[in-house]
Amino acid sequence: MRAFTSVVLFLCCILNPVHAEGWYINKRGEPTVMSDDGYWYMLLSKSMKGDVNAYLLPRNGIECKASGSSSSMYVNGTKLRWWQNCDPSMGMYWYAYTQAGINHLIGEFMRRQTVTIRDGSLTIVFSAVGFNDKARQFIDDVADPGL
């Protein structure tokens, strides 16, 4: 019976996805999470307009020469328009292009345990564990920095 229990526990550990540490604050003070597969980051940062946006970055930078709109990607089944940007030091990254898309993406992290981004055969799963704790103060500070 002990051997059976050990096998069941082992299988449960293997079959359940591990969400690493969940959301944390990076060295620049931005809420960040790594994807379950370890190849992608999602982080919140202040946009050029001064608003909060979520940015999708590959862990190992992808070299690029130009920015431009990318194809839509799905966030937990909802199609969002994403912009593909190219930065000389960071490489390629993406962000939700419309305010409705930003609101949906951030809302999914607030309400769910995981957020899945799909683009064709690419599937990226992020943990939402700790998002509300780590991101709330950042969002409040960007929205009203005087408080």
N, C-alpha and C positions, 0 to 999 in steps of 0.2 A: 504494500500500500504506500509506503514511503517513497519507493522508486516511482510509482505512478504519479504521486503528487509532485515530485521533483520534475518529472517530464512535463506535466501539465503547466507548471509554473515557468519552466524553460520555454515552452512553446508560446505561452502568452507573452513573454518578454520579447521574443523574436517577432511575433506577428503584430504587436502593437507598435505604431510609430513612436519614436522617441523625439521629443521636441526640444532637445538640448537644454539650453538655459532659458529659452523664451526671449522676450524683449529685454534689452539692457540699454544703458546710456553709453554712447561711444566717447572717444577722447575729445571730440568737438562739441559734446553736450547734446547730441542728437539721439532720439530713440531709434534703436536699430534691432533687427532680428536676422538671423541666418536661416536659409532654407533648410528643410529636413535633409536634403542630399548634400548640403555644404558647398554648393556651387554658386549660390546667389545671396545677395543681401537686399533687404527692404529697409529703408530708413526714412524718417520724417525730417524735413529740413525746411528752412525758410526760402521761399521762391524769390526770384528777382523782383516780383511785385510786392513782396513783403507778406505773402500769405503762406500757410502751411501746405505742403504737398508731400506725397509719398514717392520715393524714387527707388527704382529697381536697378540694381547694379550686379554685374557678374563678379564673382570673387576674384577671378584672374581676369584683369582688364581685357577687353576686346578692342584691338586697334581699329580706328576708323578715320575717314577723311572728311566726311561731311555729315551734317545733321539733316533731318527731314522726317516727315510723318511716317509712322510705321503702321503696319496692319493692326486692326483691332485685336485685343486680347480679352479673354473672358476671366472675370473675377467671381468665383463661386457661382458660375453659370450665367452671369450678366455680362453682356458685351460692353466693353469700355473702349473709348478711343484713347490711344497712347501716343505720345510724341517721342521720337527717337532722337537723342541728342548726342553730339560728339564733342568731347572735351580733350584738348591735347594732353593733359596730365592724367585724367581719369579714364579716358577711353569712352566707349559707348555706354549709355545708360538710357532708361526710359522713365517717363512719368505720365500720370493721368492728365489728359489734355483739357478736359472741361471741369467746371466746378461741380457739376453733377457726378462726374466720374470720381473726382477727389472725395466728395462726400460719401459716395457708395463704398469706395475702397477703405477709407478710414472707419466708416460705420461697420463694415464687415469685421474688421479687427476688434472693434469694440464689443460686438455681439456674439462672435463665434469663437470656437476653440482653435480652428484652423482656417486659413485663407488659401485657396487654390487658384493659381493663375495658369490659364491654358492658352496656347497659341499653336494650332495644328497639333503636331505630335509632341510638342514640348509641354510638360506639366511641372509646375513648381509649387510646392506646398510649404507654407510658412505657418509657424505656431503663432497663435494670438495670445498665448499665456503671458501675463504680465503687461499687456499693452496698456490697459487702463491705468495701471499704477505708474508706468514709466512715461507714458505719452501725455497724460492729462496736464501736468504742469507746463510742459513744453508748448502744447497747443494754447493753453491760457496765456502764457507769456508772449507768444507771437501775436495772438489775437488782440491782446490789450497789454502792451509792455509796461504801461505806467502803473499797473496794480502791484 
